[in-house]
Amino acid sequence: MPVVGTFERPELVYRRYVTDTYSDGLSPENTFRKHAGSRSGVPRTPQCEEGGISCRHDRINHPTMPSSRSYMKKIDIEKGSKRADARFRITVEETGPYLVYGQPPLAQQFIMPDAEGESWYFQQGAHFPTDDEPTALCRCGASKNKPYCDGAHVHAAWDPRLTADDAPLLDNVELTEGETLSMTDNPKYCVFARFCDAKGQAWNLVGQPENDEARELAIREASMCPSGRLMAWDNETGTPYEFRFEPSLGLIEDVAIGASSGLWVRGGIPVSRESGETYEIRNRVVACRCGQSANKPYCDGTHASIRFNDRLEGTPGRRNPPRKSLLIGAEERPTPRPPRFTPAGTFRQG
């Protein structure tokens, strides 16, 4: 834990923590000069100049030092997930943006339909740099420089409160059981991506006896749910099916309904509050970008009803259906063969 100075001089409180946090080792003053005016920096105002180094607008470059209690609290990791490398993390400002560390790749992810118009796969669009350390991404939905924060949260009409509880996602799930496969469902985390609706809906597919195609479709649809609301579980081993995601971020675009969805956090990147308290680490999470979710920092699908539009330029690139290996559980074990799509569009392994 960093050694701090006196509370009468905030710059001393932050100095060692910021030096430890930033790889370039700059002092708080130089760190702010480096990032101010960048795509991720909140603009400095005359009021900031009067406030000096302790001004609250500088918090984007001077993270609140975690308390000793937050260091001691056990961090939950959802079954089937692995924590990303230590350099990757996201801090949620209590009244501001997401602060992204570790320079994970950030790109648009378009929800693409099948021949029947149902959500079927993600297709990558434009890439956006995350070179600044940290890179501040808009959380209020009002920035004119999306996906980056431009300070609009200070005056925007939004409720920044982080209302999500810290209970593990699997604590309050509904269970659908089949002969060899089960599916857990926590509706609170629905982001209205609709991958669960194709081919007769995932809940119905799970319960179809002795139907290998239905089983594979159920695994696929549950695993494609970007928020992890749905998870498919092998009844014999009691472990979930999960894609192997590298630590990365996606800006979900839902062209079918004319809306921009949330920030897709993949590969076990920890998401923490300014106090240092870390939410349950999951392989797939969707955080709110429109500023209107009632379950912040998570997306709750409100973007669909308000037709939130991030107005980002970009179009779907080449088709990139999921090709990551599926694994059962978080521990290393013989990995099933990579999934592939048959000409008929079903999800198979081999």
VENZI-V166425 format. One record per pair of residues at least 4 apart in sequence whose ideal C-beta (glycine too) atoms are under 7 Angstrom apart, sorted by the first residue. I is the first residue (numbers start at 1). J is the second residue. Records with the same first field share a line. If there is no record, write none. Layout:
I=J + J
//
This chain:
1=68 + 71
2=16 + 17 + 20 + 65
3=16
4=13 + 65
5=9 + 12 + 13
6=12
7=13
10=14 + 53 + 54
11=15 + 28 + 53 + 54
13=65
14=18 + 28 + 62
15=19 + 27 + 28
16=20
17=21 + 65
18=22 + 28 + 31 + 62
19=25
21=63
22=26 + 31 + 133
23=133
26=30 + 31 + 34
27=31
28=32 + 53 + 62
29=33 + 53
30=34
31=35 + 61
32=36 + 58 + 61
35=40 + 41 + 61 + 132
36=41 + 44
37=41
38=132
39=132 + 145 + 148
40=132 + 134 + 135 + 136 + 148 + 149
41=60
42=57 + 60 + 149 + 151
43=151
44=48 + 49 + 57
45=57
46=50
47=51
48=55 + 57
51=55
53=58
58=62
59=63 + 64 + 93
60=96 + 99 + 136
63=91 + 99 + 274
64=274 + 275
66=70 + 71 + 275 + 276
67=275 + 276
68=72
69=73
70=275 + 276 + 277
71=276
73=277
75=278 + 281
76=168 + 280 + 281
77=81 + 83 + 281
78=168 + 169 + 170 + 280 + 281 + 282
79=240 + 330
80=239 + 240 + 242 + 283 + 329 + 330
81=242 + 268 + 281 + 282 + 283 + 330
82=268 + 330
83=268 + 270 + 281
84=88 + 247 + 267 + 268 + 269
85=247
87=101 + 102
88=101 + 102 + 104 + 247 + 269
89=101 + 102 + 269 + 270 + 272
90=98 + 99 + 100 + 265 + 269 + 271
91=99 + 272 + 274
92=98 + 162 + 271 + 273 + 297
93=97 + 99 + 274
94=160 + 162 + 274
95=153 + 160
96=139 + 149 + 153
97=136 + 137 + 138 + 139 + 149 + 153
98=136 + 137 + 139 + 263 + 287
99=134 + 136
100=104 + 130 + 134 + 135 + 137
101=133 + 134
103=130 + 131 + 133
104=130 + 247 + 248 + 249 + 269
105=127 + 248
106=127 + 128 + 130 + 249
107=124 + 125 + 126 + 127 + 128 + 250
108=124 + 125 + 126 + 251 + 253 + 312 + 314
109=122 + 124 + 250 + 251 + 252 + 253 + 264
110=122 + 123 + 125 + 253 + 255 + 316
111=119 + 122 + 193 + 252 + 253 + 254 + 255 + 256
112=120 + 121 + 122 + 123 + 316
113=117 + 118 + 119 + 120 + 256
114=118 + 120 + 198 + 345
118=194 + 197 + 198
119=193 + 194 + 195 + 197 + 198
120=198
121=321 + 322
123=316 + 317 + 319 + 320
124=317 + 320
125=253 + 314 + 315 + 316 + 317
126=312 + 313 + 314
128=147
130=135
136=148 + 149
137=147 + 148 + 149 + 263
138=143 + 146 + 147 + 148 + 149 + 289
139=153 + 288 + 289 + 291
140=152 + 153 + 156 + 158 + 160 + 291
141=158 + 289 + 290 + 291 + 292 + 308
142=152 + 153 + 156 + 291
143=148 + 149 + 150 + 152
144=150 + 152
145=150
146=310 + 311 + 312
147=251 + 310 + 312
149=153
152=156
153=160
156=291
158=291 + 292
161=296
162=273 + 296 + 297
163=294 + 295 + 296
164=295 + 296 + 297 + 298
166=279
167=171 + 172
168=280
169=186 + 189 + 228 + 280 + 282
170=184
172=186
173=184 + 185 + 186
174=185
175=182 + 184
176=182 + 183 + 185 + 203 + 206 + 207
177=182
178=182 + 206 + 207
179=209
180=215 + 235
181=206 + 215 + 218 + 219 + 232 + 233 + 234 + 235
182=206 + 233 + 235
183=202 + 203 + 206 + 218 + 222 + 230 + 231 + 232 + 233
184=231 + 233
185=229 + 230
186=229
187=229
188=295
189=227 + 228 + 229 + 298
190=229 + 301
191=226 + 227 + 261 + 262 + 286 + 299 + 301
192=301 + 304
193=225 + 226 + 261
195=221 + 224 + 225
196=201 + 202 + 221 + 225 + 230
197=201
198=221
199=205 + 217
200=204 + 205
201=205
202=206 + 218 + 221 + 222 + 230
205=214 + 217 + 218
206=218
208=214
211=215
212=216
213=217 + 346
214=218
215=219
216=220 + 346 + 347 + 348
217=221 + 346 + 347
218=222 + 232
219=223 + 232 + 241
220=224 + 347
222=230 + 231 + 232
223=232 + 241 + 242 + 243
225=229 + 230
226=252 + 264 + 284 + 286
227=284 + 285 + 286 + 299
228=282 + 283 + 284 + 285
231=240
232=240 + 241
233=238 + 239 + 240
234=239 + 328
237=328 + 329
239=328 + 329
240=329
241=326 + 328
242=283 + 327
243=322 + 324 + 326
244=324 + 325 + 327
245=266 + 267 + 283 + 284 + 324
246=267
247=266 + 267 + 268 + 269
248=266 + 267
249=263 + 264 + 265
250=264 + 266
251=263 + 310 + 312
252=261 + 262 + 264 + 286
253=260 + 261
254=259 + 261
257=304
258=307
259=303 + 304 + 307 + 308 + 309
260=289 + 303 + 308 + 309 + 310
261=286 + 299 + 303
262=286 + 287 + 288 + 289 + 299 + 303
263=286 + 287 + 289
264=286
265=269 + 271 + 285 + 287
266=283 + 284
267=283
268=281 + 283
270=278 + 281
271=279 + 285 + 287 + 297
272=276 + 277 + 278 + 279
273=277
286=298 + 299
287=297 + 298 + 299
288=293 + 296 + 297 + 298 + 299
289=310
290=302 + 303 + 306 + 308
292=302 + 306
293=298 + 299 + 300 + 302
294=300
295=300
299=303
302=306
303=308
321=341
322=339
323=338
325=335 + 336 + 338
326=336 + 339
327=335
328=333
329=333
336=349
337=349 + 350
339=347 + 348 + 349
340=348 + 350
341=345 + 347
342=346 + 348
//
